Amino acid sequence: MIPLEIVDPVAATGLFSYAWLMIALPALGALVLLAFGRFVDRAGPYLAVATITGSFVIAVALFMQLLAAPVENRAVGVHLYTWFGTGSWQVDVGLLVDQLSILFALLITCVGGLIHVYSLGYMAHDERMRRFFGYLNLFVAAMLTLVLADNYLVLFVGWEGVGLASYLLIGFWQHKPSAAAAAKKAFVMNRVGDLGMVLAISAMLAQFGSSAFVDVNHGAANLAGPWPMVIGLLLLLGACGKSAQVPLQAWLLDAMEGPTPVSALIHAATMVTAGVYLVVRSHTIFDLSPEARLAVVIVGTVTLLAGAWIGCSKDDIKKVLAGSTMSQIGYMMLAAGLGPAGYAFAIFHLLTHGAFKANMFLGAGSVMHGMNDDVDMRHYGGLWKYLPVTFWTFACGYLAIIGFPLTSGYFSKDHIIEAAFGESALVGTLALLGAGVTAFYMTRLMLMTFGGGKRWLDGVHPHESPAVMTVPLVVLAVLSIGAGAVMNWWIQDWLEPAAGNHPHEVELLPTPIGWLTMLVVAGGIGIGWLVFGRKPVPAVAPAGNAITVAGRNELYGNAVNDVLVANPVMVLSRGAVATDAKGVDGFVHLVSTAISGFSVEGRKAQTGYVRTYAVTMVLGVLVVGAVLILGLAA
């Protein structure tokens, strides 16, 4: 289904002409922090906070102007300059400020800004604090480039910038071999997805003669043959890499090796949301291909269940939340695959998830701060008394993610489940199952961390985090509870010009599926309480059954990657090395050995006696003379 009307952007005027400052401010902050070294060591972190605060202020101002504008003027194109031209192709660098991109800009700058403030306390004692904030600014600038670009080539610049920044931040503590390996793993696996992006953009240039969104949207209806499916599947491959969807999900849990604010930024406001943005932004392509949309639904459904499975099995608090991110992004991808029935709900859940997941990741960092950086939940227990602000704010995130009535997750995720049942009873049932499992593993996390008795290691003295860390938690807790109710009634209509017509209206009261979802969630909470609330948590994890072991091993994703990719590549690389060493180098060594042997034998003719050389010269003259005589006679 192609939208009834594709609204072309209007030319930027007034404040919109300065939309590029949203990107330029954090980019300038990154440049200053990374290029001027010790000159800005003390002021650098505060400069980073100031730049992203400035971007947030601009985003809010632009959002207010879009709200006040007529619907047909809510997509604004900002032309900056011509990048390059060749033949019939001309690629401009420009921005698109519309209903979709401005919501992402608000999410990135608001949640990203709170993470910056939190990091002032979390990273206070790190000797490379300035560099850390430089990388944070770079990450935000790259993500803003990605979502504000008006064409796929400029989007790809931001796409690669996000990949670079994630590599630098995941491996920030590179003195730890595990952190260095995690950064490399994330970078390499994302390159697989990037191959899909490169091929998709190449196909757009071939089919439309342009990568600009407006040209792709207008030309999509004229695509013939398998091209909508091909381009859609290639875009999905790119989305799987960035958003850690099956089968390119294995990097996400290893990425927890980075500092906790990095985990919050990646999972809530930047990197993993990029794939969902890409699919929704490319809705005119996916609307033409039921096969590509079905693939998105399958990937999202499988991933939401896989992430929930992993979340049930891990004892590392950050890895439980990482599995949760996989699962929640899976819900968003599932919704995006439903087409017009789900595009707005995918973005709705993305926005609410940005608040409650940042809340919980930063809350986990606050717990670690009070527990000497221990991440094992089996060493926690009873922390609600000692970290009250962290507990109550984390509880708000917990209620939101399980979909407790009237919290943000209740509105956004329930709409996805409802839309999934509208598409397929099987898909709806699996999405409903995921909601119950989410309630179970998040209840497990809450009880193991904050409930029960003390299980602390010797020398640990739990304490609340400083205000610079707890104030962002309070703000995010408020958003976790209230953001859904605020957006619930207008987000479909708001996004319709950018994401296509929506076929269903939001109901005032819960539907039968809504009541069923609440019942399943209550069941998940109850089972979690029965298993982890009524008896002490063992200090050492029980052996568990095959299902638990598979979850602890992340569903053997790394083993599968080793068998299918890593080991074959290693065999090929060793073969190439052997061929080079014994083949190419062997031939070179053979030639050099032969020349050396000839030279050794040739040296034997050099006797040092004049009479020998005279006889040789005479014989040479006779031979030459004989050849000349015979030649003349012939």
C-alpha positions in Angstrom: 0.0 0.0 0.0 1.5 3.3 -1.1 0.4 6.4 0.9 -2.5 8.3 -0.7 -0.3 11.4 -0.9 3.4 11.9 -0.6 4.1 15.3 0.8 7.3 16.9 -0.7 9.4 19.0 1.7 9.1 22.8 1.7 12.2 24.9 1.6 13.7 25.9 4.9 13.1 29.4 6.2 13.8 31.1 9.6 14.9 28.8 12.4 14.8 25.7 10.1 17.7 27.2 8.1 19.9 26.6 11.2 18.8 23.0 11.8 22.3 21.9 10.9 23.5 23.3 14.2 21.9 20.3 15.9 24.6 18.2 14.3 27.3 20.9 14.3 27.3 21.6 18.0 28.2 18.1 19.3 30.5 17.6 16.3 32.4 20.7 17.3 32.5 19.5 20.9 34.0 16.2 19.7 36.6 18.1 17.6 37.6 20.3 20.5 37.8 17.5 23.1 39.7 15.1 20.9 42.0 17.6 19.1 43.0 20.0 21.8 44.0 17.5 24.4 45.0 18.6 27.8 44.1 22.2 27.2 40.4 21.3 27.8 40.8 18.5 30.3 38.9 20.1 33.1 36.3 22.0 31.1 35.9 19.4 28.3 33.1 17.3 29.9 31.1 20.4 30.7 31.6 21.6 27.1 30.2 18.2 25.9 27.1 18.6 28.1 26.7 22.2 26.8 26.8 21.2 23.2 24.2 18.5 23.4 22.0 20.8 25.6 22.2 23.3 22.7 21.1 20.7 20.3 18.2 19.7 22.5 17.0 23.3 22.7 17.1 23.7 18.9 15.2 20.4 18.5 12.5 21.5 20.9 12.2 24.9 19.1 11.9 23.1 15.7 9.3 20.7 17.1 7.2 23.5 18.4 7.3 25.2 15.0 6.3 22.0 13.3 3.4 21.7 15.7 2.2 25.1 14.9 2.6 24.6 11.1 -0.1 23.3 8.8 0.2 19.5 8.1 1.4 20.1 4.5 4.3 22.3 5.8 5.6 19.9 8.4 8.3 18.4 6.2 11.1 21.0 5.7 14.1 20.4 3.5 17.3 22.2 4.4 19.8 22.2 1.5 23.4 22.7 2.6 25.6 22.1 -0.4 26.3 19.9 -3.4 28.4 17.0 -2.4 29.4 15.6 -5.8 28.0 15.1 -9.3 28.8 12.6 -12.0 26.9 12.0 -15.2 23.2 12.3 -14.4 23.7 11.8 -10.7 24.0 14.7 -8.3 24.2 14.1 -4.6 23.4 17.0 -2.3 24.1 17.3 1.4 20.8 18.3 3.0 18.6 17.7 6.0 14.9 16.7 6.3 13.1 18.0 9.4 9.8 16.3 9.4 7.4 14.5 11.8 9.7 11.4 12.0 13.1 12.9 12.1 12.2 15.5 14.8 11.0 12.8 17.2 14.3 11.0 16.8 16.2 14.3 17.3 14.3 14.9 20.5 15.0 11.4 21.8 18.7 11.5 20.9 19.3 15.0 22.4 17.1 14.6 25.5 18.1 11.1 26.6 21.7 11.6 25.2 21.9 14.8 27.2 20.8 13.1 30.4 23.4 10.4 29.8 26.1 13.1 29.4 25.1 14.6 32.8 25.1 11.2 34.5 28.5 10.5 33.1 29.9 13.5 34.9 29.5 11.5 38.1 30.0 7.9 36.7 33.3 8.7 34.9 34.5 11.3 37.4 37.6 9.3 38.4 38.6 8.1 34.9 41.8 9.6 33.8 40.6 9.7 30.2 37.3 11.4 31.0 37.8 14.1 28.4 38.3 11.6 25.6 35.2 9.7 26.8 33.0 12.8 26.5 34.6 13.5 23.1 33.4 10.1 21.9 30.0 10.7 23.4 29.6 13.9 21.4 30.8 12.2 18.3 28.2 9.4 18.8 25.4 11.9 19.1 26.5 14.0 16.1 26.7 10.8 14.0 23.2 9.6 15.0 21.7 13.1 14.4 23.3 13.0 10.9 21.7 9.6 10.3 18.2 10.6 11.3 18.2 14.2 9.8 19.7 13.3 6.4 17.4 13.9 3.4 19.0 11.1 1.3 20.4 7.6 1.9 24.0 8.5 1.0 24.2 11.2 3.7 22.3 8.8 6.0 25.0 6.3 5.4 27.7 8.8 6.5 25.9 9.0 9.8 25.4 5.2 9.8 29.1 4.7 9.5 29.8 7.4 12.1 27.6 5.6 14.6 29.6 2.4 13.9 32.9 4.2 14.5 31.7 5.8 17.7 30.4 2.6 19.0 33.7 0.9 18.3 35.6 3.6 20.2 33.2 3.6 23.2 32.6 -0.2 23.6 36.4 -0.6 23.6 37.1 2.5 25.7 38.7 0.4 28.4 40.9 -1.3 25.8 43.4 -2.3 28.5 40.9 -5.1 29.1 41.2 -7.8 26.4 37.5 -8.5 26.6 36.6 -4.9 25.9 39.0 -4.7 22.9 37.5 -8.0 21.5 34.0 -6.8 22.1 34.6 -3.6 20.1 36.2 -5.5 17.3 33.3 -7.9 17.2 30.7 -5.1 17.1 32.6 -3.4 14.3 33.0 -6.5 12.1 29.5 -7.7 12.5 28.1 -4.3 11.6 30.1 -4.3 8.5 28.1 -7.3 7.3 24.9 -5.3 7.7 26.6 -2.3 6.0 27.1 -4.5 2.9 23.3 -4.6 2.6 23.1 -0.9 3.0 25.7 -0.3 0.2 24.0 -2.6 -2.2 20.5 -1.1 -1.4 21.8 2.4 -2.1 23.5 1.2 -5.3 20.2 -0.3 -6.4 18.4 3.0 -5.7 20.9 4.9 -7.7 20.4 2.5 -10.6 16.6 2.4 -10.4 15.8 6.0 -9.4 18.9 7.9 -10.5 19.0 9.3 -6.9 19.2 8.4 -3.3 17.1 11.3 -2.0 14.1 10.3 0.0 11.7 12.4 -2.1 12.9 10.7 -5.4 12.8 7.2 -3.9 9.2 7.8 -2.6 8.0 9.1 -5.9 9.8 6.5 -7.9 8.9 3.5 -5.8 5.5 3.0 -7.4 7.2 2.5 -10.7 9.5 -0.3 -9.5 9.1 -3.4 -11.6 9.9 -7.1 -11.0 11.7 -8.2 -7.9 13.3 -4.8 -7.1 11.1 -3.8 -4.2 11.8 -7.1 -2.5 15.5 -7.0 -3.3 15.9 -3.4 -2.0 13.7 -4.2 1.0 15.7 -7.3 2.0 19.0 -5.4 1.6 17.7 -2.6 3.8 16.6 -5.3 6.4 20.1 -6.7 6.4 21.5 -3.3 7.2 18.9 -2.9 10.0 19.7 -6.3 11.5 23.3 -5.3 11.9 22.7 -1.9 13.6 19.7 -3.1 15.7 21.2 -6.4 16.7 18.5 -8.5 15.2 18.8 -12.2 14.4 21.1 -13.3 12.8 23.5 -10.4 13.5 22.7 -10.1 17.2 25.8 -11.6 18.8 27.7 -8.4 19.2 25.1 -6.7 21.5 25.7 -8.6 24.8 29.5 -8.3 24.4 29.1 -4.6 24.0 28.4 -4.5 27.7 32.2 -4.3 28.2 32.0 -0.6 27.6 31.2 1.9 30.4 27.6 1.7 31.5 26.6 5.2 30.1 27.8 3.8 26.7 25.4 0.9 27.1 22.6 3.3 27.9 23.4 5.5 24.9 23.6 2.5 22.5 20.5 0.8 23.7 18.2 3.7 24.3 19.0 6.7 22.2 21.3 5.9 19.3 22.7 2.8 17.6 20.1 0.1 18.0 17.2 2.4 17.1 18.8 3.1 13.7 17.5 -0.1 12.1 13.9 0.6 13.1 14.2 4.2 11.7 15.6 2.8 8.5 12.7 0.5 7.9 10.0 3.1 8.8 11.8 5.8 6.7 11.8 3.3 3.7 8.1 2.5 4.1 7.3 3.2 0.4 9.7 0.3 -0.5 8.4 -2.1 2.0 4.8 -1.3 1.2 5.4 -2.6 -2.3 6.9 -5.9 -1.2 4.8 -8.3 1.0 7.8 -10.6 1.0 10.2 -8.0 2.5 7.6 -7.0 5.1 7.1 -10.7 6.0 10.9 -11.0 6.5 10.8 -8.0 8.8 8.0 -9.6 10.8 9.8 -12.9 11.1 13.1 -11.3 12.1 11.4 -9.2 14.7 9.3 -12.0 16.2 12.3 -14.4 16.4 14.5 -11.7 18.0 11.9 -10.6 20.6 11.7 -14.2 21.8 15.4 -14.9 21.6 16.2 -11.7 23.6 13.6 -12.6 26.2 15.1 -16.1 26.5 18.6 -14.7 27.1 17.2 -12.2 29.6 15.8 -15.1 31.7 19.2 -16.9 32.0 21.8 -14.2 32.7 23.1 -13.2 36.1 25.0 -10.2 34.8 22.6 -7.3 35.3 23.8 -5.4 32.2 23.5 -8.5 30.1 19.9 -9.1 31.3 19.1 -5.6 30.1 21.0 -6.2 26.8 18.8 -9.3 26.1 15.8 -7.1 27.0 16.9 -4.6 24.4 17.1 -7.3 21.7 13.6 -8.3 22.6 12.1 -4.8 22.7 13.8 -3.8 19.4 12.3 -7.1 18.1 8.8 -5.7 19.0 9.6 -2.6 17.1 10.8 -4.5 14.0 7.7 -6.7 14.2 5.5 -3.6 14.2 7.4 -2.0 11.3 6.9 -5.2 9.4 3.2 -4.9 9.8 3.2 -1.9 7.4 0.7 1.0 7.9 -0.9 -0.9 10.8 2.4 -0.8 12.7 4.8 1.9 11.6 3.5 4.5 14.1 3.5 1.9 16.9 7.1 0.9 16.1 8.2 4.5 16.6 5.9 4.9 19.6 7.5 2.0 21.4 11.0 3.1 20.3 10.4 6.5 22.0 9.0 5.0 25.3 11.7 2.4 25.3 14.3 5.1 25.0 13.2 6.5 28.3 12.7 3.4 30.3 15.7 1.5 29.0 18.0 4.5 29.6 16.5 4.7 33.1 17.3 1.0 33.8 20.8 1.0 32.3 21.8 4.1 34.2 20.1 2.5 37.3 22.2 -0.6 36.8 25.3 1.7 36.6 24.1 3.3 39.9 23.9 -0.2 41.5 27.4 -1.0 40.2 28.6 2.3 41.6 27.4 1.3 45.0 28.6 -2.3 44.7 32.3 -1.8 43.7 31.4 -2.4 40.0 30.1 -5.9 40.6 27.6 -6.9 37.9 26.6 -10.3 39.3 23.0 -10.1 40.7 23.7 -13.1 42.9 26.0 -10.8 44.9 23.2 -8.2 45.4 20.0 -8.4 47.5 18.2 -6.1 49.8 19.5 -3.0 48.0 16.2 -1.1 48.1 17.1 0.1 51.6 20.6 1.4 50.7 19.9 2.8 47.2 16.4 4.3 47.6 16.5 6.7 44.7 18.0 4.1 42.4 15.4 1.6 43.5 12.3 3.7 43.0 13.5 5.1 39.7 14.5 1.6 38.5 11.0 0.4 39.6 9.4 3.0 37.3 11.4 1.5 34.4 10.4 -2.0 35.4 6.7 -1.1 35.5 7.0 0.5 32.0 8.8 -2.3 30.3 6.4 -5.0 31.6 3.5 -2.9 30.5 1.9 -2.1 33.8 -1.3 -0.2 33.2 -1.0 3.5 32.3 2.8 3.4 32.2 4.5 4.2 28.9 5.2 0.6 27.9 1.6 -0.3 28.6 0.4 2.0 25.8 3.2 1.4 23.2 3.7 -2.4 23.5 0.1 -3.3 23.8 -0.6 -1.5 20.5 2.0 -3.7 18.8 0.5 -6.9 20.2 -3.0 -5.8 19.1 -1.7 -5.0 15.6 0.2 -8.3 15.5 -3.0 -10.2 16.2 -4.6 -8.3 13.4 -2.0 -9.6 11.0 -1.7 -13.2 12.2 -2.9 -15.2 15.2 0.5 -16.9 15.3 2.5 -13.7 15.3 0.1 -12.2 17.9 0.4 -15.2 20.2 4.2 -15.1 20.0 4.2 -11.4 20.8 1.9 -12.0 23.7 4.2 -14.8 24.9 7.1 -12.4 24.8 5.2 -10.0 27.0 4.8 -12.7 29.7 8.4 -13.7 29.5 9.4 -10.0 29.8 7.4 -9.7 33.0 9.1 -12.9 34.3 12.8 -12.0 33.7 12.3 -8.4 34.8 10.7 -9.5 38.0 13.6 -11.8 38.4 16.0 -8.9 38.0 14.1 -6.8 40.5 14.0 -9.5 43.2 17.6 -10.6 42.8 18.9 -7.0 42.9 16.6 -5.2 45.4 14.7 -7.8 47.2 15.6 -10.6 49.6 18.6 -10.7 52.0 22.1 -9.4 51.7 24.4 -11.5 49.5 27.3 -9.0 49.2 30.9 -9.9 48.9 33.3 -8.9 51.7 34.4 -5.3 51.6 31.3 -4.0 49.8 29.4 -1.2 51.4 26.4 -0.2 49.2 25.7 3.5 48.9 23.5 5.8 46.9 25.0 7.6 43.9 25.6 11.4 43.9 23.0 13.8 42.7 24.6 14.3 39.3 23.8 10.6 38.7 20.4 10.4 40.4 18.8 13.5 39.0 18.9 12.1 35.4 17.4 8.9 36.9 14.5 10.9 38.3 13.8 12.6 35.0 13.9 9.3 33.1 11.6 7.7 35.7 9.0 10.4 35.1 9.3 9.9 31.3 9.0 6.1 31.8 5.7 6.5 33.6 4.1 9.5 31.8 5.5 9.7 28.2 3.2 7.0 26.9 0.0 8.6 28.0 1.1 11.9 26.5 1.9 10.5 23.0 -0.8 7.8 22.9 -3.5 10.0 21.3 -1.6 11.9 18.7 1.3 9.9 17.5 -0.5 8.0 14.7 -1.9 11.2 13.2 1.4 13.0 13.7 3.4 10.4 11.8 0.9 9.7 9.1 2.5 12.1 6.5 5.9 10.6 7.1 5.0 6.9 7.6 1.8 6.4 5.6 -1.8 6.1 6.4 -2.9 4.2 9.5 -5.9 1.9 9.3 -6.8 1.7 13.0 -7.7 4.3 15.7 -6.6 4.0 19.3 -9.3 2.8 21.7 -10.1 4.6 24.9 -10.6 1.4 26.9 -8.6 -1.9 26.8 -9.7 -4.3 24.1 -10.1 -8.0 24.8 -6.5 -8.5 23.6 -5.4 -5.7 26.0 -7.1 -7.5 29.0 -5.5 -10.8 27.9 -2.1 -9.1 27.7 -2.5 -7.8 31.3 -3.4 -11.3 32.4 -0.3 -12.8 30.8 1.9 -10.1 32.3 0.4 -10.8 35.7 1.2 -14.5 35.2 4.8 -13.7 34.3 5.1 -11.6 37.5 3.6 -14.3 39.6 5.9 -17.0 38.3 8.9 -14.7 38.8 7.8 -14.2 42.4 7.3 -17.9 43.0 10.7 -18.8 41.6 12.8 -16.0 43.0 10.8 -14.2 45.7 9.9 -17.1 48.1 13.3 -18.6 48.6 16.9 -17.5 48.9 18.9 -16.9 45.8 21.8 -19.3 45.6 25.2 -17.7 45.6 26.3 -20.0 42.8 24.0 -20.4 39.8 22.4 -23.9 39.6 23.4 -26.1 36.7 20.0 -25.6 35.1 18.4 -27.5 32.3 19.2 -27.4 28.6 16.9 -24.4 28.1 18.7 -22.4 30.8 22.1 -23.4 29.6 21.2 -22.3 26.1 20.2 -18.9 27.4 23.4 -18.5 29.4 25.3 -19.3 26.2 23.2 -16.7 24.3 21.5 -19.4 22.3 24.9 -20.4 20.9 25.0 -17.4 18.6 28.8 -17.2 19.0 29.2 -20.9 18.3 27.0 -20.6 15.2 29.1 -17.7 14.0 32.3 -19.6 14.6 31.1 -22.6 12.6 29.5 -20.7 9.7 31.8 -17.7 9.4 34.8 -17.4 11.7 36.3 -20.9 11.3 35.8 -21.1 7.5 37.4 -17.6 7.2 40.3 -18.7 9.4 40.8 -21.8 7.2 40.7 -19.7 4.1 43.1 -17.2 5.6 45.5 -19.9 6.7 45.3 -21.4 3.2 46.1 -18.0 1.7 49.0 -17.6 4.1 50.3 -21.1 3.2 49.9 -20.4 -0.5 51.7 -17.2 -0.2 54.5 -18.7 1.9 55.0 -21.9 0.0 53.7 -20.8 -3.4 54.5 -17.2 -4.2 57.3 -16.8 -1.7 58.5 -20.4 -2.6 58.8 -19.5 -6.3 60.7 -16.2 -5.4 63.0 -18.2 -3.2 63.6 -20.8 -5.9 64.6 -18.1 -8.4 66.9 -16.4 -6.0 68.4 -19.8 -5.1 69.0 -20.7 -8.7 70.7 -17.3 -9.4 72.8 -17.7 -6.3 73.8 -21.2 -7.5 74.7 -20.0 -11.0 76.8 -17.2 -9.5 78.6 -19.7 -7.3 79.5 -21.9 -10.3 80.4 -18.8 -12.3 82.8 -17.6 -9.7 84.8 -20.9 -10.2 85.8 -19.7 -13.7 87.5 -16.7 -12.2 91.0 -18.2 -11.6 93.0 -14.9 -11.3 95.7 -16.0 -13.8 96.3 -13.7 -16.8 97.2 -16.5 -19.1 93.9 -18.2 -18.5 92.0 -15.0 -19.4 94.2 -14.5 -22.6 93.4 -18.0 -23.8 89.7 -17.4 -23.1 89.7 -14.2 -25.1 91.5 -15.9 -28.0 88.9 -18.7 -28.0 86.1 -16.2 -27.9 87.5 -14.3 -30.9 87.9 -17.6 -32.8 84.2 -18.5 -32.1 82.9 -15.1 -33.1 85.0 -15.3 -36.3 83.8 -18.7 -37.2 80.2 -17.7 -36.7 80.7 -14.6 -39.0 82.4 -16.7 -41.7 79.7 -19.4 -41.7 77.1 -16.7 -41.8 78.6 -15.0 -44.9 79.1 -18.4 -46.6 75.4 -19.2 -46.1 
